[in-house]
Amino acid sequence: MHVKRVTLTSKKNWWMVEMDEEEETQPQHSLNSFSSSEETAVEPPPVYNQYNHGVEENQHHHHHHHSIDHKLNDSPPPSPIYNPPRHPTSIFSFPTPTAYSAPPNPTASLQPFAHGSASELFKCVVKKPDVVQLEINGEMQSNASDVTVQFLAELRVYTTLARHRNICAFLGSLENVGMVLAYIDGRTLYDVIIERPMLTTKQKIDYHNQLLDGLSHLHSYRLSHGDVSLLNIQVTKRTNTIKLLDFGRSVSADSVFKSPDDEPEDPFPYIAARKQMVSTPRPPMVKFEQIHPGTRPFSAPEVLRGECQDPLLADAFSFGMIMVCLDRCESVDVKPWDQRKDKLPADLYDGCELFKERAKEYLRKWDFGRRRLSKVDMIVEEVGP
């Protein structure tokens, strides 16, 4: 098939395929034969040996249904050996690490939706790891490593930041399940901007200020978002409040960045070293991370090229692109081959009247004076509708 490598992601039904160089221009017809489905979903018990046993049973079942040659032989060939990486469910294994437990008074900013004689009821969201495995060319591939990295990145954000009105509230971790987040009764920013009649100038400025406030708060901790897009921003229905969420691609600006094409970095050694430093002070351990592309066209060109060394500036590019969408009240697109070369469409700013000049400063090349996100840039003057 001339496939050099297939990398499963944590998103269902898609993966990244790297072709041999001489075959990059060939159509990828063979890829249609692979798809993730409920048959390949794995929810292993927390015990490692039981997990391996369950995987072997799953592999045998997979071969029985998808390999005709096995039916022709008296003894089917052995299943391929699968050595799983650190499993994401171990993050929430009993007992849940104190670092990932609920913050003090986690429901302080939430409104209960019902009251009982001795209790208050709150809506929440439970986010749990979703592990998928596929057999590709006789080898088992899994997205477990990517899922682990993303959950640990998101937990780092939620357990590091002080509460902020424009960031989804973290309510703690549920043992052997996942993380618990506040329920947001809202819509994506994409749904808001495409609705008609178009947003007023006052509403655009309000959304601009809220989003800038939330991202600046995140950046003040030297953490990036990593995938700022219209779909990762919620707007509450009752108060029109911006809520940032989905921090699975977040990285620390103080890390050393490796190529996203390399094998995923194992985050566990760094976590163990950090816990050890609490009791026994040692020189800080260097944290290696990888910056992966987010959602086009909001992902910065240097991220698409795999050359990003400043994730905070990459977030600034995403913010600038959102400003263009917000100003035009529509989604925009940039051809990927142009965006990788820092080329923007000539008509990108058509219809932009409010944020045009500022957006241009955020959409510059990262090493040609791209503007950083700062709360001082919030628009405070009174503007009519």
C-alpha positions in Angstrom: 0.0 0.0 0.0 3.1 2.2 0.2 1.9 3.5 3.6 4.9 4.6 5.7 3.0 5.0 9.0 -0.5 5.2 10.3 -1.0 7.1 13.6 -4.3 6.8 15.4 -5.6 9.9 17.1 -8.0 10.3 20.0 -10.8 11.4 17.7 -13.0 8.6 16.4 -13.0 7.8 12.8 -9.9 9.5 11.7 -6.2 9.0 11.8 -3.1 10.5 10.2 -1.4 8.6 7.4 2.1 9.2 6.2 2.9 8.0 2.7 6.3 7.1 1.2 7.6 10.2 -0.5 7.4 8.8 -4.0 3.8 7.8 -3.4 2.5 11.0 -1.8 0.7 12.1 -5.0 -1.1 8.7 -5.5 -4.7 8.4 -4.5 -5.3 6.7 -1.1 -7.9 4.3 -2.2 -6.8 1.6 0.3 -7.5 3.8 3.3 -11.3 3.2 2.9 -10.9 -0.3 4.3 -10.0 1.0 7.7 -12.5 2.5 10.1 -12.9 2.6 13.8 -16.2 1.1 15.1 -17.8 -0.1 18.2 -16.1 -3.5 17.7 -12.7 -1.9 18.1 -13.5 0.2 21.2 -11.7 -1.1 24.3 -12.7 -0.5 27.9 -10.2 -2.6 29.8 -10.3 -3.2 33.5 -7.6 -1.4 35.5 -5.5 -4.5 36.2 -2.7 -4.8 33.6 -2.8 -8.6 33.1 -6.6 -8.6 32.7 -6.3 -5.9 30.1 -3.8 -7.9 28.1 -6.1 -10.9 28.3 -9.0 -8.8 27.1 -7.1 -7.5 24.2 -6.1 -11.0 23.1 -9.7 -12.0 23.1 -10.7 -9.0 21.1 -7.9 -9.7 18.6 -9.1 -13.3 18.2 -12.7 -12.0 17.6 -11.4 -9.5 15.1 -9.5 -12.1 13.1 -12.5 -14.5 13.1 -14.7 -11.9 11.4 -12.3 -10.3 9.0 -9.8 -12.9 7.8 -11.2 -15.5 5.3 -7.9 -17.3 5.2 -8.2 -18.4 8.8 -11.3 -20.4 7.9 -9.3 -22.4 5.4 -6.7 -23.6 7.9 -7.2 -26.2 10.6 -5.1 -24.0 13.1 -5.4 -20.2 12.7 -2.1 -18.3 13.0 -1.4 -16.7 16.4 -2.7 -13.2 17.0 -0.2 -10.3 16.6 1.5 -9.4 19.8 0.2 -6.1 21.2 2.2 -4.2 23.8 0.0 -1.4 25.0 1.5 1.9 26.1 0.7 3.5 29.4 -3.1 3.3 29.5 -5.1 6.5 30.0 -7.5 4.9 32.5 -4.5 4.6 34.9 -4.7 8.4 35.3 -8.0 8.0 37.2 -7.2 4.7 38.9 -8.0 4.3 42.6 -7.0 6.3 44.5 -7.2 9.4 42.3 -4.0 11.5 42.7 -4.6 14.5 45.0 -3.3 16.8 42.2 -6.3 15.8 40.1 -9.0 16.0 42.8 -11.7 18.6 43.1 -10.6 22.2 43.9 -11.9 23.8 47.1 -15.7 24.4 46.9 -15.9 23.4 43.2 -19.6 24.3 42.8 -19.3 27.8 44.2 -19.9 29.4 40.8 -22.6 27.0 39.7 -26.4 27.3 40.0 -28.2 24.1 41.1 -31.0 23.0 38.7 -33.0 21.4 41.5 -33.3 21.3 45.3 -34.2 18.3 47.5 -35.0 18.2 51.2 -31.3 17.6 52.0 -29.4 18.2 48.8 -28.7 20.4 45.8 -28.5 18.9 42.3 -26.1 20.2 39.7 -25.6 19.3 36.0 -22.1 18.2 35.0 -20.2 16.6 32.2 -18.0 13.4 32.7 -15.2 13.2 30.2 -13.6 9.8 30.0 -10.9 8.3 27.8 -12.0 6.6 24.6 -9.4 4.1 23.5 -9.5 2.6 20.0 -7.3 -0.1 18.5 -7.0 -1.4 14.9 -5.1 -4.2 13.3 -3.1 -2.7 10.4 -0.8 -5.0 8.3 -0.7 -7.6 11.1 0.2 -5.1 13.8 -2.1 -3.7 16.5 -2.3 0.1 16.5 -3.8 2.1 19.4 -4.5 5.7 20.2 -4.0 5.1 23.9 -0.8 7.1 24.0 -2.3 10.1 22.4 -5.4 9.9 24.7 -3.1 9.8 27.7 -1.1 12.9 26.6 -4.3 14.8 25.9 -6.0 14.0 29.2 -2.9 14.9 31.2 -2.6 18.1 29.3 -6.2 19.0 30.1 -5.8 18.1 33.7 -2.7 20.3 34.0 -4.7 23.3 32.8 -7.7 22.7 35.0 -5.6 22.0 38.1 -3.2 24.9 37.6 -5.4 27.8 36.7 -7.3 29.9 39.2 -11.1 30.0 38.4 -12.1 32.3 35.6 -15.5 33.1 34.2 -14.4 32.4 30.6 -12.9 29.0 31.3 -15.1 25.9 31.8 -15.1 25.0 35.5 -13.3 21.8 36.7 -15.2 19.9 39.4 -12.6 17.1 40.0 -11.9 13.6 38.9 -14.1 10.5 39.2 -12.2 7.5 40.2 -11.8 4.8 37.5 -13.8 7.0 35.1 -12.5 10.4 34.1 -12.7 14.1 34.8 -15.8 16.0 35.8 -16.6 19.4 34.2 -19.4 22.0 34.7 -22.3 21.6 32.2 -22.5 24.5 29.8 -26.0 25.3 28.5 -24.9 27.0 25.3 -23.9 26.9 21.7 -20.6 26.9 19.9 -19.3 30.3 18.8 -19.7 29.0 15.2 -23.4 28.6 15.8 -23.6 32.1 17.2 -21.8 33.9 14.4 -23.7 32.3 11.5 -27.1 33.0 13.0 -29.1 35.8 11.4 -29.6 38.8 11.9 -25.9 39.5 12.2 -24.2 40.3 15.5 -24.2 44.0 16.5 -21.0 45.9 17.0 -21.5 45.8 20.8 -21.9 42.1 20.8 -18.8 41.6 18.7 -16.7 43.7 21.1 -18.1 41.9 24.1 -17.1 38.5 22.6 -13.7 39.8 21.7 -13.1 41.1 25.2 -14.3 37.9 26.9 -12.2 35.6 24.6 -9.1 37.8 25.0 -9.6 37.8 28.8 -9.9 34.0 29.0 -6.9 33.3 26.8 -4.7 36.0 28.5 -5.6 34.4 31.8 -4.4 31.0 30.5 -1.2 32.5 29.0 -0.4 34.2 32.3 0.4 30.6 33.6 2.6 30.0 30.6 0.1 27.5 29.2 -1.3 27.5 25.7 -4.7 26.3 24.5 -3.3 24.6 21.4 -6.6 24.3 19.5 -8.5 27.6 19.6 -11.4 27.4 17.1 -15.0 28.4 16.7 -16.0 24.8 17.8 -13.9 24.8 21.0 -15.6 28.0 22.3 -19.0 27.8 23.9 -21.4 30.7 24.5 -23.9 30.3 27.3 -27.5 30.9 26.3 -28.6 32.8 29.4 -25.8 35.3 29.9 -23.9 35.2 26.6 -20.7 34.2 28.4 -17.7 32.9 26.5 -16.4 29.5 27.8 -13.1 28.1 26.7 -12.8 24.3 26.8 -11.0 21.3 25.3 -7.4 21.8 26.4 -6.1 18.4 25.2 -3.6 20.0 22.9 -2.3 22.5 25.5 1.4 22.7 26.1 3.6 24.6 28.4 5.6 27.5 26.9 8.6 26.5 29.1 8.9 23.0 27.6 11.3 21.8 25.0 9.5 21.0 21.9 10.1 17.9 19.7 8.8 17.2 16.3 5.2 16.1 16.2 6.3 13.4 13.7 8.3 11.6 16.4 6.8 9.0 18.7 4.5 10.5 21.4 6.3 11.6 24.5 5.7 9.5 27.6 4.4 12.0 30.2 4.7 9.7 33.2 8.4 10.1 34.0 7.9 13.9 34.3 4.9 13.4 36.5 6.8 11.0 38.8 9.7 13.4 39.0 7.5 16.4 39.8 5.9 14.5 42.7 9.3 13.4 44.0 10.5 17.0 44.0 7.8 18.0 46.5 9.4 15.9 49.2 13.0 16.0 47.9 14.0 19.2 46.1 15.9 18.5 42.9 16.8 20.5 39.8 13.7 20.8 37.6 13.3 18.1 35.1 13.1 19.2 31.4 9.7 18.6 30.0 9.6 17.5 26.4 6.3 18.1 24.5 5.0 18.0 21.0 2.8 20.6 19.3 0.3 19.0 17.1 -1.9 20.8 14.5 -5.3 21.9 15.6 -8.3 22.9 13.6 -7.9 24.6 10.2 -7.9 27.4 9.4 -7.2 28.5 13.0 -4.0 26.5 13.4 -0.9 28.7 12.9 1.3 28.1 9.8 4.3 27.1 11.9 2.2 24.5 13.7 1.1 23.0 10.3 4.8 22.8 9.3 5.7 21.1 12.5 8.1 24.0 13.4 6.3 25.8 16.2 8.6 26.9 19.1 6.2 29.5 20.7 2.8 28.0 21.5 1.5 31.3 22.9 2.1 33.0 19.6 0.3 30.2 17.9 -2.7 30.8 20.0 -2.5 34.5 19.0 -2.8 33.5 15.3 -5.9 31.4 16.2 -7.4 34.4 18.0 -6.7 36.6 15.0 -8.5 34.2 12.7 -11.5 34.1 15.0 -11.6 37.9 15.0 -12.0 37.8 11.2 -14.8 35.2 11.5 -16.5 37.3 14.2 -16.2 40.5 12.3 -17.5 39.0 9.1 -20.1 36.8 10.9 -19.2 33.8 8.8 -16.7 31.0 8.7 -13.6 31.5 6.5 -11.2 29.1 4.9 -7.6 29.1 3.8 -6.1 26.5 1.5 -3.7 24.3 3.6 -0.9 24.5 1.1 -1.1 28.3 1.2 -1.5 28.5 5.0 1.6 26.4 5.5 3.6 29.1 3.6 2.1 32.0 5.6 -0.1 33.0 2.7 -3.5 34.4 3.4 -6.3 34.9 0.8 -6.5 38.4 -0.8 -10.1 38.7 0.2 -9.7 37.5 3.8 -10.5 40.9 5.3 -13.4 41.7 3.0 -16.3 42.7 5.2 -14.1 43.4 8.2 -14.6 46.8 9.6 -14.2 46.4 13.4 -11.2 44.2 13.9 -9.4 44.4 10.5 -6.2 46.2 11.6 -5.8 44.3 14.9 -6.4 41.0 13.2 -3.6 41.7 10.7 -1.2 42.1 13.7 -2.2 38.6 15.1 -1.9 37.0 11.6 1.6 38.1 10.9 4.4 35.6 10.7 5.4 34.5 14.2 9.0 35.9 13.7 7.8 39.1 12.0 6.2 40.8 14.9 3.1 38.8 15.5 1.1 40.5 18.3 0.8 38.6 21.7 -2.4 38.3 23.6 -2.8 40.7 26.5 -5.6 42.0 28.5 -4.5 45.6 27.9 -5.9 45.2 24.3 -9.4 44.8 25.5 -11.8 47.4 23.9 -13.2 49.5 26.7 -14.6 52.6 25.0 -18.3 52.9 24.7 -19.6 51.9 21.2 -23.1 52.2 20.0 -25.0 49.2 18.5 
